[in-house]
Amino acid sequence: MCWCRELNVDRLSDMLPVLVVHGGAGFIPKERVQLSCAGVQAAVRGGYSKLQGQGSAMDAVVEAVTLLENDHHYNAGLGSVLNAKGEVEMDAIVMDGRYLASGAVSAVRKVANPVQLARLVMDKTSHLCLTGEGASQFARSMGFPEVPGESLITEYARMRWKKNLAADANPVECQMGKMGTVGAVAVDAEGNIACATSTGGMLNKMEGRVGDTACIGCGGYADNRVGAVSPTGEGEAIMKVTLARLILFHMEQGRSAEAAADEALAYMKERVGGLGGVVVVDPQGEWSVRFSSLQMAWAAAQQQTLHYGLYTGEHFTQNIDDPY
Ligand SMILES: NC(=O)C[C@H](N)C(=O)O
């Protein structure tokens, strides 16, 4: 009994802390590949430095997602896709695996960092999700900075919106190519687990549409006893299979993070025709990146090593202190 416990503690200290981030499942146009990959690596470095200081898993995932929201190459915060009216409406969620505490915002506007607002919902209200104007009012009452809606719109987002206004356009199919949602999962040195996800949602979506990202168990879930998941992909499909919780359910049944992710992604594809991707961690610091789309920019940091990749099966490593 005793040796087993000691062995376990050694193992924990070896594998932790760990942080894994993604920049959305889909197809990234050639000219954006390099910057999309650089962005997830910068985000994982930023979040990992929190974990190496006094930061918690929650601090790390919020930091990583904030950095990605500020990077206009992703569909979150600055650079979000536009709704049918040509406006930005965003969803975000955080979850703290210690207490199953969670906070989310949906269809929120005029906020540069929805993930930080989601954290405030978790920390300062008794609710799990605030939407639309109510979320904005809460932000104002907390002194949370408001930005002009226009300032979150990039030329690229406007071009894609216009293209998909055509009568014969298929925005869902077009977006299956280019998802861009961002997310992160982490375990800190204490063994606490957290996740965060943020998105502008689906291209040319109806005004008021709420996607998977704002919904607990769909766009994210974290439980210290099992692990954490942050997904990306077609939100309606993710919601139909409650993808994040489904993966953790498979892990509870004894599957590894990788096997659980594969099984759930295959189920989503077969059952509702949805493609997507996930980053997953378990309490021991084992982690996995799996996707059914063509690409997903991802990066992870563990034991001073930076891991990253883009295509299925791609896995590069380097010392985290080495330059890009
Ligand atoms: N880009 C994405 O991953 C889309 C997101 N899951 C949504 O449907 O809102």
The ligand as an SDF file (V2000), in Angstrom:
LIG
                    3D

  9  8  0  0  0  0  0  0  0  0999 V2000
  -15.3180   26.6050  -34.7690 N   0  0  0  0  0  0  0  0  0  0  0  0
  -15.9260   25.7620  -34.0410 C   0  0  0  0  0  0  0  0  0  0  0  0
  -15.3730   24.8290  -33.4950 O   0  0  0  0  0  0  0  0  0  0  0  0
  -17.3690   26.0290  -33.9510 C   0  0  0  0  0  0  0  0  0  0  0  0
  -17.9590   25.8670  -32.6010 C   0  0  0  0  0  0  0  0  0  0  0  0
  -17.8070   24.5300  -32.0780 N   0  0  0  0  0  0  0  0  0  0  0  0
  -19.4060   26.2140  -32.6860 C   0  0  0  0  0  0  0  0  0  0  0  0
  -20.1550   25.4690  -33.2610 O   0  0  0  0  0  0  0  0  0  0  0  0
  -19.7840   27.2550  -32.2390 O   0  0  0  0  0  0  0  0  0  0  0  0
  1  2  1  0
  2  3  2  0
  2  4  1  0
  4  5  1  0
  5  6  1  0
  5  7  1  0
  7  8  2  0
  7  9  1  0
M  END
$$$$
